[in-house]
């Protein structure tokens, strides 16, 4: 799996070099790539380390002030394990998304990120977006959707309407009512499979 990821990363680097983006640039810094240790819902992440002190600035959001940096010297890209089972073009789309986060001023999904994503999308034909659609990507990769496992069954005591949840707030039955009739809810703990 690591070899496949490294091969796809090298292909992405070559494609970016073909449209004028050189990743072996001191403005971008060192990039390492690997498979994420946690099995989670996200496609991937880019961890930025060793900021360039000269690029420090203070961002004001309301009354709060945050110290930010325009550039970092090293980046660690992690791609989730479940993404490695998808089609190669979807994996490369994820890798390119995370590579954009390595560019200066692109640590978030702001205007600089959107500018680079639009440029890469038009030149290379990818569909880099802020978030991915897991259901569409699983269908495009012909992966059968596994029955989802839920831990709680919630049922209305008045009309009998039921639904499933993976997690619940400890005061769920006190704070929430049925969306159809307004009746009280009762919860049942167990492992349920939604068909």
TORSESE-510946 format. One record per atom (N, C-alpha, C): atom name; x, y, z. Coordinates in Angstrom, 2 decimals. Atoms other than C-alpha are relative to their C-alpha. Layout:
<sites>
site|x|y|z
CA|X|Y|Z;
...
</sites>
This chain:
<sites>
site|x|y|z
N|0.82|-1.19|0.00;
CA|0.00|0.00|0.00;
C|0.87|1.26|0.00;
N|-0.92|-1.14|-0.03;
CA|2.88|2.36|0.81;
C|0.65|0.23|-1.36;
N|-0.63|-0.12|1.32;
CA|4.49|1.63|-2.56;
C|-0.97|0.62|-1.00;
N|1.02|-0.57|0.88;
CA|1.24|2.41|-4.37;
C|-0.16|1.49|0.27;
N|0.14|-1.41|-0.36;
CA|0.91|5.70|-2.46;
C|1.19|0.80|-0.49;
N|-1.21|-0.71|0.45;
CA|4.51|6.68|-3.23;
C|0.01|0.15|-1.53;
N|0.06|-0.05|1.46;
CA|4.03|5.83|-6.92;
C|-0.98|1.08|-0.47;
N|1.00|-1.00|0.38;
CA|0.87|7.96|-7.15;
C|0.46|1.41|0.36;
N|-0.55|-1.30|-0.39;
CA|2.58|10.80|-5.28;
C|1.02|0.49|-1.04;
N|-0.98|-0.37|1.02;
CA|5.45|10.76|-7.80;
C|-0.68|0.38|-1.31;
N|0.75|-0.38|1.20;
CA|2.93|10.82|-10.66;
C|-0.60|1.39|0.15;
N|0.57|-1.34|-0.26;
CA|1.25|13.86|-9.09;
C|1.08|1.07|-0.11;
N|-1.11|-0.96|0.08;
CA|4.62|15.60|-8.71;
C|0.38|0.27|-1.46;
N|-0.36|-0.16|1.40;
CA|5.41|14.97|-12.39;
C|-1.07|0.79|-0.76;
N|1.09|-0.74|0.65;
CA|1.99|16.24|-13.50;
C|0.06|1.48|0.37;
N|-0.10|-1.40|-0.43;
CA|2.41|19.40|-11.42;
C|1.21|0.69|-0.64;
N|-1.19|-0.56|0.65;
CA|5.91|19.93|-12.83;
C|-0.30|0.33|-1.47;
N|0.38|-0.22|1.39;
CA|4.39|19.66|-16.32;
C|-0.80|1.27|-0.23;
N|0.77|-1.24|0.15;
CA|2.13|22.65|-15.66;
C|0.68|1.18|0.70;
N|-0.77|-1.11|-0.54;
CA|4.84|24.76|-14.04;
C|0.07|0.13|1.50;
N|-0.07|-0.04|-1.47;
CA|4.58|23.91|-10.34;
C|1.08|-0.99|0.43;
N|-1.12|0.83|-0.42;
CA|7.89|22.63|-8.97;
C|-0.06|-0.17|1.51;
N|0.08|0.26|-1.44;
CA|7.62|20.95|-5.56;
C|1.36|-0.02|0.66;
N|-1.35|-0.06|-0.56;
CA|11.41|20.96|-5.11;
C|0.43|1.46|0.11;
N|-0.17|-1.44|-0.10;
CA|11.23|24.62|-4.19;
C|0.12|0.35|1.48;
N|-0.17|-0.36|-1.42;
CA|12.40|26.25|-0.95;
C|-1.22|0.73|0.56;
N|1.22|-0.64|-0.48;
CA|9.13|28.22|-0.76;
C|-0.99|-1.03|0.53;
N|0.93|1.05|-0.41;
CA|7.22|24.95|-0.39;
C|0.57|-0.80|1.16;
N|-0.62|0.78|-1.07;
CA|9.68|23.03|1.80;
C|-0.02|-1.48|-0.29;
N|-0.05|1.46|0.15;
CA|10.07|19.30|2.36;
C|-1.38|-0.59|0.20;
N|1.29|0.68|-0.10;
CA|7.06|17.06|1.81;
C|0.25|-1.49|0.17;
N|-0.03|1.46|-0.16;
CA|6.75|13.53|3.18;
C|-1.44|-0.50|-0.03;
N|1.36|0.53|0.15;
CA|3.77|11.27|2.52;
C|-0.07|-1.39|0.60;
N|0.19|1.31|-0.61;
CA|2.37|8.25|4.32;
C|-1.48|-0.29|0.18;
N|1.38|0.40|-0.26;
CA|-0.78|6.37|5.22;
C|-0.34|0.31|1.45;
N|0.42|-0.40|-1.34;
CA|-2.71|7.68|8.22;
C|-0.15|-1.19|0.93;
N|0.05|1.08|-0.99;
CA|-2.57|5.61|11.39;
C|-1.44|-0.28|0.46;
N|1.37|0.17|-0.47;
CA|-6.21|6.20|12.33;
C|-0.92|-0.29|-1.17;
N|1.03|0.24|1.01;
CA|-9.15|4.86|10.39;
C|-1.12|0.99|0.28;
N|0.95|-1.05|-0.29;
CA|-11.36|7.89|10.11;
C|-0.77|0.37|-1.26;
N|0.86|-0.40|1.11;
CA|-13.87|9.64|7.87;
C|0.70|0.90|-1.00;
N|-0.64|-0.95|0.91;
CA|-11.49|12.18|6.38;
C|0.83|-0.73|-1.06;
N|-0.78|0.56|1.09;
CA|-9.68|11.57|3.13;
C|1.49|0.07|0.31;
N|-1.41|-0.18|-0.32;
CA|-6.34|12.93|4.28;
C|0.21|1.26|0.79;
N|-0.33|-1.24|-0.70;
CA|-4.55|15.69|6.14;
C|1.44|0.40|-0.31;
N|-1.34|-0.52|0.20;
CA|-1.48|17.88|5.84;
C|0.43|0.66|1.31;
N|-0.51|-0.55|-1.25;
CA|0.46|18.52|9.04;
C|1.22|0.85|-0.32;
N|-1.09|-0.92|0.31;
CA|2.73|21.54|8.82;
C|0.85|0.21|1.24;
N|-0.95|-0.10|-1.11;
CA|5.84|21.78|10.96;
C|1.11|0.97|-0.35;
N|-1.17|-0.85|0.17;
CA|8.80|24.09|11.47;
C|-0.31|1.27|-0.81;
N|0.37|-1.22|0.75;
CA|7.34|27.49|10.48;
C|1.20|0.92|-0.24;
N|-1.01|-1.01|0.30;
CA|9.46|30.19|8.87;
C|-0.37|1.23|0.83;
N|0.32|-1.05|-0.97;
CA|9.62|32.82|11.64;
C|-0.22|1.36|-0.67;
N|0.13|-1.31|0.67;
CA|9.96|35.74|9.18;
C|-1.38|0.20|-0.62;
N|1.31|-0.11|0.64;
CA|6.51|34.97|7.73;
C|-1.14|0.07|1.01;
N|1.00|-0.05|-1.06;
CA|4.70|35.35|11.05;
C|-0.88|1.23|-0.16;
N|0.94|-1.12|-0.02;
CA|1.58|37.52|11.12;
C|-1.11|-0.31|0.99;
N|1.07|0.16|-0.98;
CA|-1.33|38.06|13.47;
C|-1.34|0.20|-0.72;
N|1.32|-0.07|0.62;
CA|-4.85|37.33|12.26;
C|-1.02|0.34|1.08;
N|1.04|-0.39|-0.95;
CA|-7.76|39.01|13.99;
C|-1.34|-0.55|-0.47;
N|1.34|0.52|0.24;
CA|-11.09|37.24|14.19;
C|-0.85|0.46|1.18;
N|0.77|-0.59|-1.09;
CA|-13.52|39.32|16.23;
C|0.95|0.61|1.02;
N|-0.90|-0.49|-1.05;
CA|-11.81|40.03|19.55;
C|1.26|-0.84|0.12;
N|-1.13|0.91|-0.14;
CA|-9.42|37.11|19.21;
C|1.10|0.31|-1.00;
N|-1.17|-0.13|0.86;
CA|-5.93|37.25|17.74;
C|0.72|-1.33|-0.06;
N|-0.68|1.27|0.20;
CA|-4.17|34.25|16.27;
C|1.33|0.24|-0.71;
N|-1.29|-0.06|0.66;
CA|-0.52|33.84|15.34;
C|-0.02|-1.00|-1.14;
N|-0.01|0.84|1.19;
CA|-0.23|32.47|11.81;
C|1.33|0.15|-0.72;
N|-1.21|-0.04|0.82;
CA|2.61|31.69|9.42;
C|-0.38|-0.23|-1.45;
N|0.28|0.16|1.42;
CA|2.61|32.02|5.65;
C|0.66|-1.25|-0.57;
N|-0.76|1.12|0.54;
CA|5.20|29.30|5.06;
C|0.52|-0.90|1.11;
N|-0.57|0.99|-0.91;
CA|6.51|26.13|6.70;
C|1.13|-0.72|-0.72;
N|-1.16|0.68|0.61;
CA|9.76|24.23|6.14;
C|-0.26|-1.48|-0.26;
N|0.28|1.42|0.23;
CA|8.29|20.72|6.36;
C|-1.49|-0.28|0.14;
N|1.41|0.39|0.03;
CA|4.94|19.09|5.67;
C|-0.08|-1.52|0.01;
N|0.23|1.45|-0.01;
CA|3.64|15.59|6.40;
C|-1.43|-0.23|-0.46;
N|1.32|0.32|0.55;
CA|0.78|14.40|4.22;
C|-0.36|-1.42|0.41;
N|0.52|1.32|-0.34;
CA|-1.32|11.50|5.49;
C|-1.27|-0.24|-0.80;
N|1.19|0.42|0.73;
CA|-3.87|9.67|3.33;
C|-0.62|-1.15|0.78;
N|0.68|1.04|-0.78;
CA|-6.48|7.52|5.10;
C|0.05|-1.35|-0.71;
N|-0.10|1.36|0.55;
CA|-6.36|3.74|4.64;
C|-1.15|-0.31|-0.95;
N|1.16|0.35|0.81;
CA|-9.88|3.49|3.24;
C|0.06|0.66|-1.37;
N|-0.11|-0.68|1.29;
CA|-9.02|5.96|0.46;
C|0.86|-0.83|-0.96;
N|-0.89|0.79|0.84;
CA|-6.34|3.57|-0.81;
C|-0.74|-1.12|-0.75;
N|0.80|1.00|0.70;
CA|-9.12|1.14|-1.88;
C|-0.78|0.60|-1.16;
N|0.76|-0.66|1.06;
CA|-10.67|3.72|-4.22;
C|0.79|0.01|-1.31;
N|-0.68|-0.13|1.30;
CA|-9.83|4.39|-7.88;
C|1.22|0.89|0.14;
N|-1.25|-0.76|-0.09;
CA|-6.38|5.82|-8.53;
C|-0.21|1.49|-0.26;
N|0.21|-1.42|0.24;
CA|-7.76|9.10|-9.90;
C|-0.56|0.70|1.23;
N|0.52|-0.59|-1.23;
CA|-9.63|9.69|-6.62;
C|1.12|0.13|1.04;
N|-1.15|-0.08|-0.92;
CA|-6.46|8.91|-4.62;
C|0.90|1.17|-0.41;
N|-0.84|-1.09|0.47;
CA|-4.46|11.32|-6.81;
C|-0.67|1.35|0.26;
N|0.74|-1.22|-0.31;
CA|-7.19|13.95|-6.33;
C|0.22|0.39|1.47;
N|-0.23|-0.24|-1.43;
CA|-6.76|13.57|-2.55;
C|1.44|0.46|0.23;
N|-1.40|-0.38|-0.17;
CA|-2.96|13.77|-2.81;
C|0.22|1.44|-0.47;
N|-0.15|-1.37|0.51;
CA|-3.16|16.94|-4.94;
C|-0.64|1.01|0.94;
N|0.66|-0.89|-0.97;
CA|-5.60|18.49|-2.45;
C|0.95|0.28|1.16;
N|-0.90|-0.18|-1.14;
CA|-3.11|17.90|0.36;
C|1.29|0.70|-0.40;
N|-1.20|-0.71|0.47;
CA|-0.17|19.12|-1.74;
C|-0.26|1.50|-0.05;
N|0.33|-1.44|0.04;
CA|-1.97|22.45|-2.22;
C|0.15|0.62|1.38;
N|-0.16|-0.53|-1.37;
CA|-1.98|22.84|1.57;
C|1.46|0.28|0.34;
N|-1.42|-0.24|-0.24;
CA|1.84|22.81|1.39;
C|0.47|1.32|-0.60;
N|-0.38|-1.26|0.64;
CA|1.92|25.97|-0.75;
C|-0.11|1.15|1.00;
N|0.11|-1.16|-0.90;
CA|2.47|29.36|0.96;
C|-1.42|0.57|0.02;
N|1.32|-0.59|-0.24;
CA|-0.74|30.88|2.39;
C|-1.16|-0.94|-0.30;
N|1.07|0.96|0.34;
CA|-2.74|27.69|1.69;
C|-0.27|-0.99|1.13;
N|0.22|0.94|-1.10;
CA|-2.97|26.14|5.15;
C|-1.49|-0.21|0.28;
N|1.44|0.19|-0.14;
CA|-6.75|26.62|5.04;
C|-0.62|-0.09|-1.40;
N|0.69|0.09|1.29;
CA|-9.38|26.47|2.27;
C|-0.43|1.38|-0.48;
N|0.31|-1.37|0.38;
CA|-9.27|30.22|1.60;
C|0.21|0.27|-1.48;
N|-0.07|-0.40|1.40;
CA|-8.84|32.18|-1.62;
C|1.25|-0.51|-0.70;
N|-1.22|0.51|0.63;
CA|-5.23|31.07|-2.24;
C|-0.16|-1.49|-0.34;
N|0.25|1.42|0.27;
CA|-6.24|27.40|-1.93;
C|-0.91|-0.15|-1.21;
N|0.95|0.10|1.11;
CA|-9.17|27.92|-4.31;
C|0.65|0.38|-1.32;
N|-0.69|-0.42|1.23;
CA|-6.93|29.69|-6.83;
C|0.86|-1.14|-0.55;
N|-0.83|1.12|0.44;
CA|-4.46|26.78|-6.95;
C|-0.86|-1.19|-0.44;
N|0.87|1.12|0.36;
CA|-7.26|24.19|-7.02;
C|-0.64|0.23|-1.36;
N|0.62|-0.32|1.30;
CA|-8.96|25.94|-9.93;
C|1.02|-0.15|-1.13;
N|-1.05|0.08|1.01;
CA|-5.67|26.18|-11.84;
C|0.32|-1.46|-0.33;
N|-0.30|1.41|0.21;
CA|-4.89|22.47|-11.35;
C|-1.18|-0.72|-0.65;
N|1.18|0.63|0.61;
CA|-8.47|21.46|-12.18;
C|-0.10|0.30|-1.49;
N|0.13|-0.34|1.41;
CA|-8.44|23.35|-15.48;
C|1.14|-0.58|-0.83;
N|-1.15|0.49|0.77;
CA|-4.94|22.27|-16.54;
C|0.06|-1.53|-0.07;
N|-0.17|1.46|-0.06;
CA|-5.05|18.61|-15.45;
C|-1.31|-0.77|-0.01;
N|1.29|0.68|0.06;
CA|-8.79|17.84|-15.38;
C|-0.41|-0.72|1.27;
N|0.41|0.61|-1.27;
CA|-9.10|16.92|-11.70;
C|-1.21|0.73|0.54;
N|1.15|-0.62|-0.65;
CA|-11.97|17.78|-9.38;
C|0.35|0.25|1.47;
N|-0.45|-0.29|-1.37;
CA|-10.20|19.20|-6.33;
C|-1.00|0.95|0.62;
N|0.98|-0.82|-0.72;
CA|-12.73|20.58|-3.86;
C|0.39|0.04|1.47;
N|-0.28|-0.13|-1.42;
CA|-12.79|21.55|-0.21;
C|-0.28|-1.31|0.74;
N|0.35|1.28|-0.61;
CA|-14.52|18.30|0.79;
C|-0.35|-0.99|-1.10;
N|0.35|1.04|0.96;
CA|-15.09|14.99|-0.96;
C|-1.36|-0.59|0.33;
N|1.28|0.67|-0.20;
CA|-18.27|12.98|-1.37;
C|0.28|-1.50|0.09;
N|-0.39|1.39|-0.24;
CA|-17.64|9.57|0.16;
C|-0.91|-0.98|-0.74;
N|0.94|0.90|0.64;
CA|-20.79|7.94|-1.20;
C|0.24|-0.08|-1.51;
N|-0.26|-0.02|1.45;
CA|-20.11|9.03|-4.80;
C|1.33|-0.68|-0.33;
N|-1.31|0.61|0.27;
CA|-16.46|7.96|-4.58;
C|-0.04|-1.51|0.17;
N|0.14|1.46|-0.17;
CA|-17.40|4.49|-3.27;
C|-0.75|-0.61|-1.19;
N|0.74|0.50|1.15;
CA|-19.92|4.09|-6.09;
C|0.86|0.03|-1.26;
N|-0.86|-0.12|1.17;
CA|-17.42|5.30|-8.71;
C|1.09|-1.08|0.01;
N|-1.04|1.02|-0.12;
CA|-14.89|2.75|-7.41;
C|-0.56|-1.41|0.02;
N|0.68|1.30|-0.01;
CA|-17.47|-0.10|-7.55;
C|0.25|-0.78|1.28;
N|-0.16|0.65|-1.30;
CA|-17.05|-0.83|-3.86;
C|-1.39|-0.14|0.60;
N|1.31|0.23|-0.58;
CA|-20.11|-2.43|-2.34;
C|-0.06|0.67|1.38;
N|0.16|-0.68|-1.28;
CA|-21.37|-0.32|0.53;
C|-0.33|-1.03|1.07;
N|0.20|0.93|-1.10;
CA|-21.07|-2.34|3.71;
C|-1.15|0.52|0.86;
N|1.11|-0.41|-0.87;
CA|-24.13|-2.32|5.95;
C|0.58|0.76|1.18;
N|-0.54|-0.82|-1.08;
CA|-23.55|0.44|8.45;
C|-0.46|-0.52|1.35;
N|0.26|0.51|-1.33;
CA|-23.36|-0.58|12.07;
C|-0.34|1.19|0.91;
N|0.44|-1.04|-0.91;
CA|-25.26|1.54|14.59;
C|-0.06|-0.56|1.41;
N|-0.02|0.45|-1.39;
CA|-25.05|1.38|18.37;
C|-1.32|0.23|0.73;
N|1.23|-0.36|-0.71;
CA|-28.44|2.89|19.31;
C|-1.18|-0.01|-0.97;
N|1.27|-0.13|0.71;
CA|-32.00|2.53|18.13;
C|-0.85|0.95|0.82;
N|0.84|-0.99|-0.66;
CA|-34.20|5.51|18.96;
C|-1.41|-0.15|-0.55;
N|1.38|0.22|0.42;
CA|-37.96|5.04|18.91;
C|-0.93|0.96|0.71;
N|1.00|-0.89|-0.58;
CA|-40.86|7.41|19.44;
C|-1.03|-0.84|0.76;
N|0.93|0.74|-0.83;
CA|-43.15|6.24|22.25;
C|-1.44|0.23|-0.44;
N|1.36|-0.33|0.41;
CA|-46.19|7.89|20.64;
C|-0.36|-0.63|-1.35;
N|0.35|0.46|1.36;
CA|-46.11|7.11|16.90;
C|0.79|-1.21|-0.46;
N|-0.76|1.19|0.35;
CA|-43.51|4.32|16.81;
C|1.09|0.21|-1.04;
N|-1.05|-0.30|0.97;
CA|-41.17|6.08|14.34;
C|1.36|-0.31|0.61;
N|-1.31|0.35|-0.55;
CA|-37.62|4.75|14.75;
C|1.11|0.39|-0.97;
N|-1.20|-0.30|0.78;
CA|-34.14|5.72|13.57;
C|1.20|-0.47|0.80;
N|-1.21|0.56|-0.60;
CA|-30.56|4.69|14.31;
C|1.07|1.07|0.14;
N|-1.11|-0.91|-0.23;
CA|-27.54|6.53|15.71;
C|1.23|-0.78|0.40;
N|-1.25|0.60|-0.46;
CA|-23.89|5.68|16.19;
C|0.36|0.50|1.39;
N|-0.31|-0.59|-1.30;
CA|-23.49|8.08|19.13;
C|-1.22|0.76|0.49;
N|1.09|-0.76|-0.60;
CA|-25.91|9.73|21.54;
C|0.54|0.89|1.12;
N|-0.23|-0.88|-1.13;
CA|-25.77|12.63|23.94;
C|-0.58|-0.69|1.23;
N|0.48|0.70|-1.20;
CA|-26.21|11.41|27.52;
C|-1.42|0.44|0.39;
N|1.34|-0.49|-0.30;
CA|-29.40|13.53|27.84;
C|-0.89|0.01|-1.23;
N|0.70|-0.03|1.28;
CA|-30.75|12.67|24.39;
C|-1.51|-0.10|0.17;
N|1.44|0.22|-0.13;
CA|-34.16|11.37|25.46;
C|-0.69|1.12|0.76;
N|0.59|-1.14|-0.71;
CA|-34.70|14.39|27.75;
C|-0.03|1.26|-0.85;
N|-0.13|-1.25|0.75;
CA|-33.58|17.09|25.30;
C|-0.67|-0.01|-1.37;
N|0.53|0.07|1.36;
CA|-35.09|15.84|22.04;
C|-1.36|-0.66|-0.03;
N|1.33|0.57|0.22;
CA|-38.57|14.97|20.77;
C|-0.09|-0.54|-1.42;
N|0.22|0.56|1.32;
CA|-39.92|13.11|17.77;
C|-0.24|1.12|-1.00;
N|0.16|-1.02|1.03;
CA|-39.71|15.15|14.57;
C|-1.34|-0.08|-0.71;
N|1.29|0.16|0.69;
CA|-43.02|13.78|13.27;
C|-1.18|0.41|0.88;
N|1.18|-0.26|-0.83;
CA|-45.38|13.97|16.22;
C|0.30|0.79|1.28;
N|-0.36|-0.73|-1.21;
CA|-43.44|15.65|19.04;
C|-0.01|-0.86|1.25;
N|0.05|0.91|-1.15;
CA|-43.65|12.57|21.30;
C|1.37|-0.22|0.61;
N|-1.24|0.30|-0.71;
CA|-41.06|11.39|23.80;
C|0.74|-1.15|-0.69;
N|-0.84|1.02|0.64;
CA|-38.15|9.24|22.60;
C|0.57|-0.94|1.04;
N|-0.69|0.97|-0.85;
CA|-36.74|6.08|24.11;
C|1.14|-0.61|-0.81;
N|-1.17|0.54|0.68;
CA|-33.34|4.62|23.29;
C|0.25|-1.44|0.43;
N|-0.34|1.39|-0.27;
CA|-32.23|1.03|23.06;
C|1.44|-0.22|-0.45;
N|-1.41|0.21|0.32;
CA|-28.54|0.14|23.20;
C|0.20|-1.42|-0.51;
N|-0.29|1.28|0.62;
CA|-27.21|-2.69|21.06;
C|0.71|0.26|-1.31;
N|-0.62|-0.17|1.32;
CA|-25.63|-3.29|17.68;
C|-1.06|-0.30|-1.04;
N|1.03|0.11|1.02;
CA|-28.00|-2.70|14.79;
C|0.60|0.24|-1.37;
N|-0.44|-0.19|1.37;
CA|-27.49|-2.93|11.04;
C|-1.12|0.60|-0.80;
N|1.00|-0.68|0.81;
CA|-29.32|-0.54|8.80;
C|0.05|-0.60|-1.41;
N|0.06|0.59|1.34;
CA|-30.45|-2.11|5.53;
C|-0.27|1.05|-1.05;
</sites>
